[in-house]
Amino acid sequence: MKRKARVLMAFGEALRKFRLDAGLSQEELAARADLHRTYVGDVERGERNVSLVNMVKLSEASGVKLSRVLKEAEKEL
């Protein structure tokens, strides 16, 4: 797997972990972050190169700081 794909997958898996820990569906997270549900699914599957602004929106909507999501993602890299 290429580096870019690994990074995207690691971020998506970390985001999914925190979303599930918060007891949120993808739809609920998307609504809180003011994003579309399919966008959240794409991010979680590592299919979307998410912008910094949307990383902040998604992490905050999950109830965690972006630094925690990134630290969790780094464990997979």
N, C-alpha and C positions, 0 to 999 in steps of 0.2 A: 504494500500500500504506500502511495506517495505521501510525503510529509504533509502537504496541504490537507489531504483527505484525513490523515490521522489527527491533525489539529482540529479540524471541523468535527470529527466524530467524538473526540475527547470533550470538546466544549458541549456538544449536544448531549452526551451521556451525563455530564455533570449537571447541566441544566435540568434534565429529566429527573435526576436524583433529587434535587432540591424541590422541584415541582411536586413530585410524589410525596416527599417528606412533609410538604405543606398541605397535602391532601387536595390538590387542585387537578382538575382535568386540563387538557390542552386548551379547551374552549374557555375555561375560567381564566387561565393564565393569559391567553390572548386578549380577553376583554380587559383585564387589569392593566395590561401593557399597551392597550390601544393598537393591537396588531391583529391580523387575521389568523384564525386557527390553523389553516394550512401552512402558514409561515412558521408557526411554532413547531409543527410536525416536521417540516423541512429542516429546521435548525436542529431539532433533536436527533434526526437521522443523519446529520452531517452533510446534508444536500444543499445547504445554503451558507454562503459566506456572509455571515451576519455583521452588520456595521457596529461600531462602538456605541453609537447612540442606542441601537436596539439591544445590545448586550446589557446596557445599564437598565433599560426599560424592563427587560425580561428578568434580570436578577432581582431588581427591586419588587417587581410584581410577584416574585417567588418568596419574597420576605428575607432575602439575603443580600449582602453586599457583593458587588461584582468580584471583588478580590477573593472571596470565598469560592465562587464558582470557578474562577481561573486557577486557584490553588488546587481544587479538586481535579480539574482538567489536566493540570501538570502532572499529577500522579500517573496518568495514563500515557504520558509522553516519555 
